[in-house]
Amino acid sequence: MDSLHLVHVKLLAADLLSLASRHTSPPSFARCGRTVTRAEIVGVVVSRDRREKFLRFLVDDGTGCVPCVLWLNHHYLNAASSSSRASDSDPTAEMALRMSEVVSLGTLLRVRGRIVLYRGAIQIAVRDVVLEKDPNVEDQAELGEEKIWATALSASKVQIEAAKINLEKGMGNPLDQTKEARKLDQRTVQDCMMGSTYGFGPQAIADQLYGNNF
């Protein structure tokens, strides 16, 4: 099982909304080749719609708006999540009602929950909501997320450089060279996909690895 499968991954709205969906049941999502099922976002509430069984609201972090749904009917939740593990069940109705009171227009929140599809669009089925009092926390969350994925990018570039050196040395066995080249191509594509989010496009990666002669 992927190490990120049960982790609430910190994501920017733009990255969350652009996750690649996999045709599984229930639907799963991928980022940079890793399975992501839960997310944590930080942003300001810009829309709020209270219904009998749920509270729907939008969280804006400056890169996009994420639709969030907090279910208020606990019995409905238990029926809907009967296939989930008991420790992964949604909040009780009482807890959900308390959290719904925190959600008001203009408040800065930290939201965690499962990533789900509703009518073909990504949204978060809320597990918990925390009111953030530090106005700088949104910027810190964005920088933290950039640092995480930039670190992953840096590690992958080291692997690419090592593969490049092995290819340049010449590895006697043509089959080994072919395998190494395929690994290099796969890593390069993955890094370009990851890097494009933060401005590390294919040319930027090539410049760092090969200089201006690429």
C-alpha positions in Angstrom: 0.0 0.0 0.0 1.2 3.5 -0.9 2.7 5.3 2.2 0.4 8.4 1.4 -2.8 6.3 1.2 -4.0 7.2 4.8 -2.2 10.5 5.1 -3.9 13.9 4.9 -1.5 15.4 2.3 -1.0 19.2 2.4 -2.0 20.6 -1.0 -2.7 23.9 -2.6 -6.2 24.3 -4.1 -4.8 24.4 -7.6 -2.9 21.1 -7.1 -5.9 19.4 -5.4 -8.3 20.4 -8.1 -5.9 19.2 -10.8 -5.3 15.7 -9.3 -5.5 12.9 -11.8 -8.4 10.5 -11.0 -8.1 6.8 -11.3 -11.0 4.6 -12.5 -11.3 2.6 -9.2 -14.1 2.0 -6.8 -14.2 4.2 -4.9 -12.3 6.7 -7.1 -8.7 7.3 -6.1 -6.4 10.1 -7.1 -2.7 10.5 -8.0 -0.1 13.2 -7.8 3.4 12.6 -9.2 2.7 8.9 -9.4 1.7 8.7 -5.7 -1.8 7.7 -4.6 -3.6 10.5 -2.6 -6.9 9.9 -0.9 -6.9 12.5 1.8 -6.0 16.2 1.8 -5.4 19.2 4.1 -6.0 22.7 2.9 -5.8 26.2 4.5 -7.8 29.1 3.2 -10.6 31.6 3.7 -14.3 30.7 3.5 -15.8 32.6 0.6 -19.1 30.7 0.3 -21.4 28.9 2.7 -24.6 26.9 2.1 -26.3 25.2 5.1 -28.8 22.4 4.4 -30.6 19.9 6.6 -28.1 17.1 6.2 -24.9 18.9 5.2 -23.0 22.2 5.1 -21.4 23.0 1.8 -18.7 25.7 1.7 -15.8 27.0 -0.5 -12.3 27.5 0.8 -10.0 29.9 -1.2 -6.3 29.8 -0.6 -5.3 32.2 -3.4 -4.6 29.5 -6.0 -8.2 28.3 -6.3 -11.5 27.5 -4.5 -12.0 24.0 -3.1 -15.6 22.8 -2.5 -16.0 21.2 0.9 -18.9 19.2 2.3 -19.5 18.6 6.0 -22.2 16.0 6.6 -24.4 16.8 9.6 -26.5 13.6 9.6 -24.4 11.0 11.4 -26.8 8.0 10.6 -26.5 8.8 6.9 -22.8 9.0 7.2 -22.5 5.6 8.8 -24.6 4.0 6.0 -22.5 5.8 3.3 -19.2 4.8 4.9 -20.1 1.2 6.0 -17.2 -0.1 3.8 -14.6 2.0 5.6 -12.7 1.0 8.7 -14.3 2.0 12.0 -11.3 4.2 13.0 -11.8 6.1 9.7 -15.5 6.9 10.2 -16.8 10.5 9.9 -17.5 12.7 12.9 -20.6 12.3 15.0 -23.5 14.6 14.4 -22.7 16.6 17.5 -19.1 17.1 16.5 -20.2 18.0 13.0 -22.6 20.6 14.3 -19.9 22.2 16.4 -17.6 22.3 13.4 -20.3 23.8 11.3 -20.5 26.8 13.7 -16.8 27.5 13.0 -17.4 27.8 9.3 -18.5 31.4 8.6 -17.7 33.8 5.7 -14.3 35.4 5.9 -12.8 33.0 8.5 -9.4 31.4 7.9 -9.7 27.6 8.3 -7.6 24.5 8.2 -9.7 21.7 6.6 -8.9 18.0 6.4 -10.9 15.2 4.8 -11.3 12.6 2.1 -11.0 13.6 -1.6 -14.1 12.6 -3.4 -15.8 13.1 -6.8 -19.2 14.7 -7.0 -20.7 15.1 -10.5 -17.3 14.8 -12.0 -15.7 17.5 -9.8 -13.2 17.1 -6.9 -14.3 18.1 -3.5 -13.4 17.3 0.2 -15.7 15.3 2.4 -14.7 17.1 5.7 -13.4 15.1 8.6 -12.3 18.1 10.8 -12.2 21.9 10.7 -9.9 24.1 12.7 -10.1 27.9 13.0 -6.7 29.5 12.3 -6.0 32.7 14.2 -2.6 33.4 12.7 -3.1 35.4 9.4 0.3 34.2 8.2 -0.6 30.5 8.4 -1.9 30.5 4.8 1.4 31.7 3.4 3.3 29.3 5.6 1.1 26.4 4.4 1.8 27.4 0.8 5.6 27.6 1.4 5.6 24.3 3.3 3.8 22.5 0.4 6.2 24.0 -2.1 9.2 22.9 0.0 7.9 19.3 0.2 7.5 18.9 -3.5 10.7 20.8 -4.3 12.6 18.4 -2.0 11.1 15.5 -3.9 12.1 17.1 -7.2 15.7 17.7 -6.0 16.0 14.0 -4.9 14.8 12.9 -8.3 17.2 15.1 -10.1 20.1 13.5 -8.2 18.8 10.1 -9.5 18.7 11.5 -13.0 22.2 12.8 -12.8 23.5 9.4 -11.5 21.8 7.7 -14.4 23.3 10.2 -16.8 26.8 9.5 -15.5 26.3 5.7 -15.8 25.2 6.2 -19.4 28.2 8.4 -20.3 30.6 5.9 -18.8 29.3 3.2 -21.1 28.0 0.0 -19.6 29.4 -2.9 -21.7 26.0 -4.6 -22.0 23.6 -3.0 -24.5 20.6 -4.4 -22.7 21.7 -2.7 -19.5 22.1 0.6 -21.4 18.6 0.3 -22.7 17.1 -0.4 -19.3 19.0 2.6 -17.8 17.9 4.9 -20.6 14.2 3.9 -20.0 14.6 4.6 -16.2 16.1 8.0 -17.1 13.2 8.8 -19.4 10.6 7.8 -16.9 12.2 9.9 -14.1 12.6 12.9 -16.4 8.9 12.8 -17.4 7.8 12.4 -13.7 10.1 15.3 -12.6 8.9 17.6 -15.4 5.2 16.9 -14.4 6.1 17.7 -10.8 8.3 20.6 -11.6 5.8 22.4 -13.9 3.7 23.2 -10.8 6.4 25.3 -9.3 8.1 26.7 -12.4 10.6 23.9 -12.9 9.6 23.1 -16.5 11.4 20.6 -18.7 13.9 23.3 -20.0 14.7 24.4 -16.4 15.5 20.8 -15.4 17.6 20.3 -18.6 19.6 23.5 -17.9 20.4 22.3 -14.4 21.5 18.9 -15.5 23.3 19.6 -18.8 24.0 23.4 -18.8 23.3 25.5 -21.8 24.4 22.7 -24.2 21.2 20.7 -23.9 
